[in-house]
Amino acid sequence: MTEQNTDRPLCPKCGAAMTPIMYGYPSSISFDRAERGEIVLGGCVITPDSPDWACRTCRTDSDDDIDIPSFMPE
């Protein structure tokens, strides 16, 4: 049986574990982490409504009504 990671919320649309969104100017380490699927790069502009989590499976964010930017690696 697979152990569920309780630190990551589940996507309200598809039920997959969500991935944290990292904001700010990314370093080479951040790009590597994004390519491995550990984080999603959210860009340099942060607003009060910026989501914290993204679903890499169905490409929605934790606000559930905004699609993840197209620069997110598949």
C-alpha positions, 0 to 999 in steps of 0.5 A, spaced: 500 500 500 502 506 498 503 511 503 499 518 502 504 524 503 499 528 508 504 535 507 501 536 500 493 537 499 489 533 494 487 537 488 479 538 488 478 536 481 482 530 480 485 528 487 492 528 485 497 530 490 498 538 489 505 541 488 507 547 491 508 554 487 515 558 488 514 565 486 520 570 485 526 570 480 528 562 479 535 560 480 538 554 476 536 550 482 529 552 482 529 550 474 532 543 476 527 542 481 521 544 477 523 540 471 523 534 476 516 536 478 518 538 485 515 545 485 511 549 479 514 556 478 509 561 479 513 567 476 516 574 479 509 577 480 506 575 487 499 578 489 494 577 495 490 572 491 496 568 488 495 560 489 500 556 493 499 550 490 498 547 483 496 540 480 501 538 475 496 532 473 490 536 471 493 543 470 489 547 475 491 551 481 489 551 488 484 557 487 481 551 482 479 556 477 485 559 474 489 554 469 497 553 471 501 557 466 504 554 460 511 554 462 510 549 467 513 543 465 509 537 462 
